[in-house]
Amino acid sequence: MYDLLTDIRYALRNLIRTPGFAAVAILTLALGIGATTAMFTVVNAVLLRPMPYAHPEQLVSVNIFNTKGGVPETAQFALSYPEYRDVAARNHSFQSIAPYSPSDYTVTAAGAPLHVQAELVGASLFPLLGVHPALGRGFLPGESAPGHHVAILSDHLWQEHFGGNPSAIGRNIDLQGRSYTIIGVMPRGFRFALRSKPSDLWISFSGLAESDDPQTKPKAEQRGNRFVSVIARLKPGVSLEQANGDLMSISRSLASEYPDTNLHVAFAARRELQFLVGNTRTPLLILLGAVGLVLLIACANLASLMLARGAGRVREIATRTALGARRRRIVQQLVTESLVLSIAGAALGTGVAAWVLAALLRLYPADLPRAAEIGIDYRVLLFTGALAILTAMLFGVVPAWRLSSPNLAETMREGGRTSTAGTAHTRLRSAIVVTQTALGVMLLVGAGLLLRSFARLSHVDIGLDPHHVLTANFDLSQTRYGLDQMDQFVSRFLGRVRALPGVVSAAGATPLPMSRNDYWGIWFTLPNHPVSPDDVKPGAAFHVVTASFFETMKMPLMRGRTFNEGDRRDSKPVMIISESFARTYFPHENPIGEMITISAGEGGARARYDTREVVGVVGDIRNSALATPPQPAYYIPFPQLIWQPPTIVVRTTADPGTLAPQIEQILKSMDPQAPLYNVRTMEDWLALDLGRARFQTILLSIFAAAALLLTAIGLYAVIAYSVAERTHEIGVRMALGAPRAKVLKMVLGRGLQLTIAGIAVGVAGALGLARVIASLLYEIPPRDPATYVVVCAVLAAVALLASCLPALRAARTDPVVALRYE
């Protein structure tokens, strides 16, 4: 311990004597460690930190998948409520299981209309998670049955709109015309599900177990209506594989009992955390690896600096060795200096990490899972401490070992200044530069691939014109508006919006294309093209739209006609299909006039409208994601299939955002209890979809630029140091008549050799890791030749520039000056 304290004091004195070196080293480490810590903070919160529930390792998500492909289940994870009940009753693997489903509601009993994010949940959910309301009680088992309208508030909603008053328990709130009794308040900070947007309240499934039309099955009784997410807790000792075997047995039973809806559907369980993070895992791990490579390059640069600095301390080390200091003791002292630098860099890097983290979260789109949990905690601090020690070892041990064994006879003799390097020393510095260059190539290739991919994704044809289009949602009371009244309200509302100055057209759609809403896929049958009962039912993306929708979105009409005001509730049931729908299901015939029966309707007297005539074909659109090819889709007129108010879309001649207050005023004048919410432009929706790709591309490009800069600095330092070491040799050459051009060629050739070696190693590494980045690319192969060629050319050019200054300095060497001290 005494030796360690002595070494620390000695290291601090040495660093104070060389403030320039200390500042450069600490700043380099602070940036490298800070950026790595920031990325680890995100990875820790999203991927590594246990979920804030009891025994989270036992939690699994139960989802469905299609055993043959080609039906809507391929695009969703939800079960129907009857399927949830079947799994709950028949499984032998779960000690508890619970359903939940996100929804939006308007609260009208707490003052002005308030749009809230809600979750419909089963009574078993909170006990399954191991949480209980902080105030009041939880749901009772029978409260998912009809007639039990109860709600539990989040702490935030309770504080903001009920003043944190305990008397809120027992009060009624109005959710879109239906009265719910408040029975509890959840603890502060509780979140479920762990989405980026927290829930404001939780309600039972009782509302979905009821139907306003006695001839219509309630939504909770419709086996083909899949909208329920399911979470379960494994029994002690039951593995995930055993649970999946159990679920497969249930799937086979349901397939034989309900062939119309379950013939090609199977259930599967996966870890809840895996389900939650989805496709976020791979990009975050790749970015963490990329910033780790930048840190390695920084460590390589510092190792070069340590070697260069150590060359001036050879006489000091030789003297200590001559006086009896052992090599281990010298290495310990030199490594301690590296550790002091690294700890200082890590301390400053923690502050850098907080700043970088804030920038990362602003850059990332709004749908990052567990975003609210991201923060620097004790795990992150432990990681930073370990990173400080690791970096000290990386850039300190090798130079320390190399410098701890000087040639005493040569070093201690008078004029022994040329003994500082040697062949081994030069090879070590060259190896460091080759390593830096290789790592830089790998990062540059990754950034280049993502840049090309992002450019392709940014210019993909989405099938509509998103410019100058405003979108917004609104709610209507379910008790005050029947279907006919809702149809009339929407028609009047859109008519008044169209009359606003600057409005070109206005329409509505559910769901809105590219709005990142749930994929709506509905089965259908073709009466004139029947399929075998054993075949997969055809399915396609489904949209309910108003008249003028295609004109408002500027979607091209390929055949037939679009919807118009004549497509009323009492008129002939019609539909419009997309080009890919026509190609897939009517490949060699004109689809206009064909009849299609869809598996959706309003029920009761409206059931006859399930069979519809195709009256038009429109161009394909990207239904939910830019990277997903256009899928077959079909469109139903809003008046003929009303489930909820549509998302309005308004095309304007000027900035669409300026119209939002006027539209809100129109809606308020028509119904003061109908809030306008989720107001954004169509370009904002596209930006959300591009957000992840933009985040990955920008971040990896920044890392690659830092790697390129550090590589250039490292190469410059090595060449400059090599020129300084060879000053005498260069002087002799020039004194003997060597032309300056030859000296210049000699120095540039050395830089080129190191660069080519590094590029070769880096290209091999990038090719080996190509599959890692493949999942992030769109229409760009991970071994794209053009990207590799451009990266190699850029790095070679930068290396040439980095070598030029030392080469020019060498070419201007005065032989008299170079030989003066010999």
Beta strands, then each sheet from edge to edge (+ up, - down):
strand 1: 59-66
strand 2: 79-80
strand 3: 94-107
strand 4: 114-121
strand 5: 135-136
strand 6: 150-153
strand 7: 172-175
strand 8: 178-185
strand 9: 201-203
strand 10: 226-234
strand 11: 265-271
strand 12: 469-474
strand 13: 503-510
strand 14: 521-525
strand 15: 539-545
strand 16: 557-560
strand 17: 574-578
strand 18: 595-598
strand 19: 611-618
strand 20: 633-637
strand 21: 647-652
strand 22: 676-681
sheet 1: 2+ 10- 1+ 11-
sheet 2: 2+ 10- 3+ 4- 9- 6+ 8+ 5-
sheet 3: 2+ 10- 3+ 4- 9- 6+ 8+ 7-
sheet 4: 16+ 19- 17- 20+ 15+ 13- 21+ 12- 22+
sheet 5: 16+ 19- 18+ 14-
end
